[in-house]
Amino acid sequence: MNNTISKNLNDLWNGRDKKLTQMIAAESMGLKQSAVSRYLKGEIRLNIEAVIKFAKILKCQPSDIDPELYWVNITSTKIVGAIAEIAILVEQYINEMALDLPLETKTKLVELFYDELIEDGSQLSKTKITRILRLVA
């Protein structure tokens, strides 16, 4: 794992509210306690989904853990889940479509998908995301 990311995660973990145990974090993140421990030890590489989950429970921004994720901005705990889901889907489909998009474009896509999700109340589907990404690419 990138030493900076591992160090950032550990610094944030060590500064957390001590009532937040690995077991509680694991339950909140939908993981086993052993997985949380392995992430914290740097034994498992953090993907975007794990970074966002840790950011949520540590009440920080994903970029506080992984600076390259500055385009994923969590502004309210009420919208964390939606933004996290959108950011993960956008990243997955960008990778699947082998697109090389600048980070600013990724940010705009997350905002666009979030606005669309809120506006019409619909679920984001792979088809909808792929259609919009093809327009952008």
C-alpha positions as a Markdown table, in Angstrom:
| # | Residue | x | y | z |
|---|---|---|---|---|
| 1 | Met | 0.0 | 0.0 | 0.0 |
| 2 | Asn | 1.1 | 3.5 | -0.6 |
| 3 | Asn | 3.0 | 4.6 | 2.6 |
| 4 | Thr | 1.3 | 8.1 | 2.5 |
| 5 | Ile | -2.2 | 6.6 | 2.4 |
| 6 | Ser | -1.4 | 4.1 | 5.1 |
| 7 | Lys | 0.1 | 6.8 | 7.3 |
| 8 | Asn | -2.8 | 9.1 | 6.8 |
| 9 | Leu | -5.3 | 6.4 | 7.6 |
| 10 | Asn | -3.4 | 5.5 | 10.8 |
| 11 | Asp | -3.0 | 9.1 | 11.9 |
| 12 | Leu | -6.8 | 9.6 | 11.5 |
| 13 | Trp | -7.5 | 6.3 | 13.2 |
| 14 | Asn | -5.3 | 7.1 | 16.1 |
| 15 | Gly | -6.9 | 10.5 | 16.5 |
| 16 | Arg | -10.5 | 9.1 | 16.5 |
| 17 | Asp | -13.0 | 9.0 | 19.3 |
| 18 | Lys | -11.7 | 6.0 | 21.3 |
| 19 | Lys | -15.3 | 4.7 | 21.5 |
| 20 | Leu | -14.9 | 3.8 | 17.9 |
| 21 | Thr | -13.4 | 0.3 | 18.0 |
| 22 | Gln | -12.3 | -1.9 | 15.1 |
| 23 | Met | -15.4 | -4.0 | 15.7 |
| 24 | Ile | -17.8 | -1.1 | 15.6 |
| 25 | Ala | -16.0 | 0.3 | 12.5 |
| 26 | Ala | -16.2 | -3.2 | 10.9 |
| 27 | Glu | -20.0 | -3.4 | 11.5 |
| 28 | Ser | -20.5 | 0.1 | 10.2 |
| 29 | Met | -18.5 | -0.6 | 7.1 |
| 30 | Gly | -20.0 | -4.0 | 6.4 |
| 31 | Leu | -16.6 | -5.7 | 7.0 |
| 32 | Lys | -15.1 | -8.2 | 9.4 |
| 33 | Gln | -13.0 | -6.8 | 12.2 |
| 34 | Ser | -10.0 | -8.7 | 10.8 |
| 35 | Ala | -10.3 | -6.8 | 7.5 |
| 36 | Val | -10.4 | -3.4 | 9.3 |
| 37 | Ser | -7.3 | -4.5 | 11.2 |
| 38 | Arg | -5.5 | -5.5 | 8.0 |
| 39 | Tyr | -6.4 | -2.2 | 6.4 |
| 40 | Leu | -5.0 | -0.3 | 9.3 |
| 41 | Lys | -1.8 | -2.4 | 9.3 |
| 42 | Gly | -1.4 | -1.7 | 5.5 |
| 43 | Glu | -1.8 | -5.4 | 4.7 |
| 44 | Ile | -4.7 | -4.7 | 2.4 |
| 45 | Arg | -4.6 | -2.0 | -0.3 |
| 46 | Leu | -7.3 | 0.6 | 0.1 |
| 47 | Asn | -9.6 | 0.9 | -2.9 |
| 48 | Ile | -11.9 | 3.9 | -3.3 |
| 49 | Glu | -14.8 | 2.2 | -1.6 |
| 50 | Ala | -12.7 | 1.4 | 1.5 |
| 51 | Val | -11.3 | 4.9 | 1.6 |
| 52 | Ile | -14.9 | 6.4 | 1.4 |
| 53 | Lys | -16.1 | 4.0 | 4.1 |
| 54 | Phe | -13.2 | 4.9 | 6.4 |
| 55 | Ala | -13.7 | 8.6 | 5.7 |
| 56 | Lys | -17.4 | 8.3 | 6.7 |
| 57 | Ile | -16.7 | 6.6 | 10.0 |
| 58 | Leu | -13.7 | 8.9 | 10.8 |
| 59 | Lys | -15.7 | 11.9 | 9.8 |
| 60 | Cys | -13.2 | 13.2 | 7.4 |
| 61 | Gln | -12.9 | 13.7 | 3.6 |
| 62 | Pro | -11.6 | 10.8 | 1.5 |
| 63 | Ser | -8.8 | 13.1 | 0.4 |
| 64 | Asp | -7.6 | 13.2 | 4.0 |
| 65 | Ile | -6.8 | 9.5 | 3.6 |
| 66 | Asp | -5.9 | 9.4 | -0.1 |
| 67 | Pro | -4.9 | 12.9 | -1.5 |
| 68 | Glu | -5.6 | 11.7 | -5.1 |
| 69 | Leu | -9.3 | 11.4 | -4.2 |
| 70 | Tyr | -9.7 | 15.2 | -3.8 |
| 71 | Trp | -12.4 | 15.0 | -6.5 |
| 72 | Val | -14.6 | 13.0 | -4.1 |
| 73 | Asn | -16.0 | 15.6 | -1.7 |
| 74 | Ile | -18.3 | 14.6 | 1.1 |
| 75 | Thr | -20.1 | 17.7 | 2.4 |
| 76 | Ser | -22.9 | 16.2 | 4.5 |
| 77 | Thr | -23.4 | 13.0 | 6.4 |
| 78 | Lys | -26.9 | 12.9 | 4.9 |
| 79 | Ile | -25.5 | 12.5 | 1.3 |
| 80 | Val | -22.4 | 10.4 | 2.1 |
| 81 | Gly | -24.0 | 7.2 | 1.0 |
| 82 | Ala | -25.3 | 8.6 | -2.3 |
| 83 | Ile | -22.0 | 10.4 | -3.2 |
| 84 | Ala | -19.9 | 7.4 | -2.2 |
| 85 | Glu | -22.1 | 5.1 | -4.4 |
| 86 | Ile | -21.9 | 7.5 | -7.3 |
| 87 | Ala | -18.1 | 8.0 | -7.0 |
| 88 | Ile | -17.5 | 4.3 | -6.8 |
| 89 | Leu | -19.8 | 3.7 | -9.9 |
| 90 | Val | -18.2 | 6.5 | -11.8 |
| 91 | Glu | -14.7 | 5.2 | -11.1 |
| 92 | Gln | -15.7 | 1.6 | -12.0 |
| 93 | Tyr | -17.3 | 2.5 | -15.3 |
| 94 | Ile | -14.5 | 4.9 | -16.3 |
| 95 | Asn | -12.1 | 2.0 | -15.7 |
| 96 | Glu | -14.4 | -0.5 | -17.6 |
| 97 | Met | -14.6 | 1.9 | -20.5 |
| 98 | Ala | -10.8 | 2.5 | -20.4 |
| 99 | Leu | -11.4 | 6.3 | -20.3 |
| 100 | Asp | -8.6 | 8.6 | -19.3 |
| 101 | Leu | -10.4 | 11.5 | -17.8 |
| 102 | Pro | -8.9 | 14.3 | -15.8 |
| 103 | Leu | -9.8 | 14.6 | -12.2 |
| 104 | Glu | -11.8 | 17.8 | -12.8 |
| 105 | Thr | -14.0 | 15.8 | -15.2 |
| 106 | Lys | -14.5 | 13.1 | -12.6 |
| 107 | Thr | -15.6 | 15.7 | -10.1 |
| 108 | Lys | -18.1 | 17.2 | -12.5 |
| 109 | Leu | -19.5 | 13.7 | -13.3 |
| 110 | Val | -20.0 | 12.9 | -9.7 |
| 111 | Glu | -21.9 | 16.2 | -9.3 |
| 112 | Leu | -23.9 | 15.6 | -12.4 |
| 113 | Phe | -24.9 | 12.1 | -11.4 |
| 114 | Tyr | -25.8 | 13.3 | -7.8 |
| 115 | Asp | -27.9 | 16.2 | -9.2 |
| 116 | Glu | -29.7 | 13.8 | -11.5 |
| 117 | Leu | -30.3 | 11.3 | -8.7 |
| 118 | Ile | -31.7 | 14.0 | -6.4 |
| 119 | Glu | -33.7 | 15.7 | -9.2 |
| 120 | Asp | -35.7 | 12.7 | -10.5 |
| 121 | Gly | -35.3 | 10.4 | -7.5 |
| 122 | Ser | -34.3 | 7.5 | -9.7 |
| 123 | Gln | -31.6 | 4.9 | -9.2 |
| 124 | Leu | -28.4 | 5.2 | -11.1 |
| 125 | Ser | -28.1 | 2.3 | -13.4 |
| 126 | Lys | -25.1 | 1.1 | -15.3 |
| 127 | Thr | -26.9 | 2.0 | -18.6 |
| 128 | Lys | -27.6 | 5.6 | -17.5 |
| 129 | Ile | -24.0 | 6.0 | -16.3 |
| 130 | Thr | -22.5 | 4.5 | -19.5 |
| 131 | Arg | -24.8 | 6.7 | -21.7 |
| 132 | Ile | -23.6 | 9.8 | -19.9 |
| 133 | Leu | -20.0 | 8.8 | -19.9 |
| 134 | Arg | -20.1 | 8.1 | -23.6 |
| 135 | Leu | -21.4 | 11.7 | -24.1 |
| 136 | Val | -18.5 | 13.0 | -22.1 |
| 137 | Ala | -15.8 | 10.9 | -23.6 |
